[in-house]
């Protein structure tokens, strides 16, 4: 799936803000910052991103698929959007960052997360078939690669 471009990221953020979709904005931002697979994004717990009642600047989790520890930065933008979400979030104060609306003890499902990603890209007029949850994982890397010319992405001619 294609990564989002900076203009797409900005447009999705603005549309989510205009529509007051606080949870979706927090989810979108944390997915971009963390570069995690969808299953790991939805399984984040408050304890993973908070310490002493405040949002951390860096978080560390163990990925479900690989079992490897991964650390990621939580940007100021993301801390603002997640804080706004936390002020509205209901449920266990030590539970899931994005709890399920249907099942109090569960987190947002990976399937629902994928549906949300499709909604977000459709919201700004992109073709949903070309984008998916993996697009958010690739976006930050793609943006950094374009800025620096370094990274693991192949040259344009090889894509």
VENFEN-V198432 format. One record per backbone hydrogen bond with DSSP energy under -0.5 kcal/mol. CO is the residue of the C=O (numbers start at 1). NH is the residue of the N-H. Records with the same first field share a line. If there is no record, write none. Layout:
CO = NH / NH
This chain:
5 = 8 / 9
6 = 10
7 = 11
8 = 12
9 = 13
10 = 14
11 = 15
12 = 16
13 = 17
14 = 18
15 = 19
16 = 21
17 = 20
20 = 22
21 = 25
22 = 26
23 = 27
24 = 28
25 = 29
26 = 30
27 = 31
28 = 32
29 = 33
30 = 34
31 = 35
37 = 40 / 41
38 = 42
39 = 43
41 = 44
44 = 97 / 98
45 = 48 / 49
46 = 49 / 50
49 = 56
51 = 54
54 = 51
57 = 74
59 = 72
61 = 63 / 70
63 = 67
68 = 63
70 = 61
72 = 59
73 = 75
75 = 79
76 = 80
77 = 81
78 = 82
79 = 83
80 = 84
81 = 85
82 = 86
83 = 87
84 = 88
85 = 88 / 89
92 = 95
95 = 46
96 = 99
98 = 108
102 = 104
103 = 100 / 106
106 = 100
109 = 113
110 = 114
111 = 115
112 = 116
113 = 117
114 = 118
115 = 119
116 = 120
117 = 121
118 = 122
119 = 123
120 = 124
121 = 126
122 = 125
126 = 128
127 = 130
128 = 131
130 = 2
132 = 135 / 136
133 = 136 / 137
134 = 138
135 = 4 / 139
136 = 140
138 = 142
139 = 143
140 = 144
141 = 145
142 = 146
143 = 147
144 = 148
145 = 149
155 = 158 / 159
156 = 159
